[in-house]
Amino acid sequence: MAKLGLSLVVLFLFLYVFGMAESAIARHPTSSDFVKSSCRVTHYPALCFQSLAGYAKAIQQSERQLAQTALTVSLARVRSSTAFLAKLTKVRGIKPREYRAVKDCIETMSDSVDQLSESVRELGHMGRAVGQDFLWHVSNVQTWVSSALTDENTCLDGFSARFMDGNVKTAIRRRVVNVAQVTSNALALVNRFASKHRAEMAASQKP
C-alpha cells in the first residue's frame, strides 16, 4: 500500500513538472516556434520552415530578420539555379530550341538575382526607418520581390512546350519550381513584416 502511495506521488509530481514545462513553452515560444508559426502565412509552409529553421537562432523573434533571411535564402537559391542553367548550355547534344530556352531562362533568372539583391540591400539599409520612410522602403522591397517571382515563373513558361527534351525539362523545372516557391514564401514574409509594422504605426497614432 505504501509503495502504491509513493507511486502516485511520483506520478502526480511528474505530471505537475510536465505541465509547468508545457506552460513555460506556451508563454515563451522558442525561435524555432516563431519561424514555424510565421511560415503559416506562406503558400508553402513546410518548405518555408525547412529552408529557414537552420537560421532560427539568428532570427530570434524578429519579423524583419525573418524577412531578411528569407530573401537571402531565396537569392542564394536563384544564384545556384542560374549557375546550373549555365552548365546546361554546354551539355553536348542539346538541341537549338532547348539551348535558346535555357539562355532565355538564364536571362530572366539573372534579372531575378538583381531584383532580390536590391531587396536584400534595401531591407538591410532600412535601419530604424519609420512612418513614410518605412513605407517607401518596404514598398520597394515588395515590388522587387514580386518582379523576381514573375521572372522565375517566366523561366518556367519557356519549358512548357512539347519539343523540350523530357530530361532537360524535368531537371530545370524541379530547380526553378523550388526557387519560385522559396521566393513566394519570402514575399509572403515581407508582406507579413510590412503589415505588422503598419498596424503598429496605426496603433501608436491613436489618441
N, C-alpha and C positions, 0 to 999 in steps of 0.2 A: 504493500500500500504506500509505504514511504517512497519507494522507487517511482511509483506511478505519479505521486505528487511532485517529485523532483522533475520528472519528465515533462509534466505540464508547465511547471515554472520555466524550464528551459525553452519549451515551445513558445510560451507567451513572450518571453524575453526576446527570442529570435524574431517573432512577428512584429514586436514593438520596434526593434532596431531596424528591421527591413522597411517598416512603414515610415520611420523617420528618414531613412535614406531616400526613399522614393519621394517624400515630401520635399526634401532638400533639393533633389534634382529638378522637381517641378518648379521650385522657387528660383533656382539658379541654373538655368539651362546652359549646357556646355556650348563651346564654339561650334562643335560638330552638329549639335541640335539646331543651332541658329542657321547654319548652312542648309541643313535638310529642310527645315520649315520654310526658309526663304525660297528654296527651289520649287516649292509647290506652285508658285505663280507662273512658272515656265511651262512651255508645251512639252518638254522632255525632262521631267523632274529626276528620273533615275540617272540619266546621262549627266544632268546638271550636278547632282550630288557626287557622282563618280569622278567627274572632272575637277571638282573643287574641294572635295573632302580633305585632300592632302595639304591644302593651304589653310585649313580651319584655324590653326594657331595664329597665323599671321592676320587672318581676317577678324578674329575675335568675334565681336558682335557689331561690327561697323558696316552699315549699309554702303557707305562709299567705298570702303576697302573691298567689300564683296563684289561690287560692280567693277571696280578697277581690276581685280583678279580675274573675273570672268572675261573681261575684254583682253587681258594679257594672254590668257589661255587660248582664246579664240584666235588671236593674232599669231601665236606660235603654231597652231594647227594649220592655219591658212598658208603660212610660210612653208611648212613641211610639205603640204599638199602641192604647192606650186613647184617646189623642187622635184617632187615625184613626177609631176607632169612634164617637166623639162627633160627628165631622163627618158620618158616615153617617146619623145620626138626623135631620139637617137636609136630606138629599137629597130633592128634590121627587119625589113619586110612590112613595115607599117604602110598602109595604103594612103594615097594622096588625100582622100577626103578625111580620113581619120587624122592625118597629120594636121590638116587645116583646122579641124575641130579642136584638136589638142592645143594648137597655137592660139586659137581664139579663146579657149578656156584659160590658158596661161595669162593672156592679156586682161581678161576680166578678173581673174584671181589676183593679179598684180594690183589692179585698182582696189580690190578689197583690202589688200595689205596696206595700201596707202590710207584708205579710209579708217581702218582700225588703228593704225599707228597714230593718226591725228586724234582719234578718240581717246587713246591711252594718254597721250600728252595733255590733251585738254582737261581731262578729268584729274590728272596729276597736278596740273597747274592751278586748279580752282582754289586751292588753299581754303581760306575761310570766307569765300565769296558768299554774299547774302543778297536778298532782295532781287532787284532786276539783274544784277551781275550774275547771280547764281542761275537765274532763269535763262539768260543768254548763253552761258557756258554749257549748261546741261542740254539746251535745245540743239546746240552744235553737235554735241556727242550723239544725241538721239538721231539726228539727221544722217550723220556719217555712218553709224552702225546700221541703220536701216538701208543705206545705199550699199554697204558692204554685203548685206544679206541678199539684196537684189542682184548684185554681181555674181554671187555664188550660185543663185538659182538660175541665172542666165547661162552660166557654165554648164549646169545640168541639162538645160534645154538643148544644148548643142549635141548631146549624146542620146537623144530620144529617137533619132532616125534609125530606120531598119538596116541601113547599109553599114552601120557600125559593127565591127567585129565584137562578138559576144564577150570574149575575154578582156579586151581593151575597155569596153563599155562597163563591164562589171567592176573591174579594178578601179576605174575612175569614179564611177557613181558611188561606190562604197566609201571612198575617201571624202568626196565632195559633199555627199549627203551628211556625213558625220560633222564636217566643218560647218555646213549650213545650220544644222541643229544646235551645235555649240554656240554659233553666232546668234541664233534666235533666242537661246537661253540668256546670253549676255545682254541682248536688247531688253528682254523682259526684266532683268535685274536692274538695268539702268533706269527703266521706266518706274520700277518699284522705288528705287532710291529717289528719283525726281518727285514722285507723287507724295512720298512720306515727308520729304523736305518742304514741299509746297503746303502740305497740311500743317506742319509745324509753324511755318511762316504765317499762315492764316490764323492759327490759334493764338500766336503771340500778338497779333494785331487787334484782337478782340478787346473791347474796353473792360 
